Amino acid sequence: MEQNETNPQLEQQATPASAEPAAASAPEVMPSLEEMLKEAERKAQEHYDAWMYAKAEGENIRRRAADDASKAQKFAVERFSGEMLAVKDSLEAGLAVTTQNVESFKSGMELTLKQLSGVFEKFNISEINPVGEKLDPHKHQAIGMLDSDQPANTVVSVMQKGYALNDRVLRPALVMVAKGKE
């Protein structure tokens, strides 16, 4: 009888031991090749969509920047033009005066010149009037030489003033320079 009797402690120990190998030996479920392919295609489509969105956004930014640059170029002189209209109005008003007094005409021209100079100053347009300076081919254009007591290549007279916009030459000054003493 002792052989038929089972030890309850052995059964308790055997039960958990036999359950563990069953759980550990349960096969892991691997996704099928079709499922893996569908997942890869889904991810590829997501990446493609994201790339297309980024590409479209980049094109939109480029197009907006080109439009902004075009508008800036087109309307860059708008403020300057508005200021120049006032000068034109002054000139027209001066010409419309019926009294042809030289003094009033001269006074009107002086006021208009002052107004024009104010516009130039407002927009950083400066005169290049180099009398007495050394010739600078970047700012001056020599059109002749004169006998003078001044050192050679010194500007003796200005035939036409030059102008610069923010230190960039718009028009060089036309000048006569000294030959210098021989």
Secondary structure, 3 states (H helix, E strand, C coil): CCCCCCCHHHHHHHHHHHHHHHHHCCCCCCCCHHHHHHHHHHHHHHHHHHHHHHHHHHHHHHHHHHHHHHHHHHCCCHHHHHHHHHHHHHHHHHHHCCCCCHHHHHHHHHHHHHHHHHHHHHCCEEEECCCCCECCCCCEEEEEEECCCCCCCEEEEEEECEEEECCEEEECEEEEEECCCC
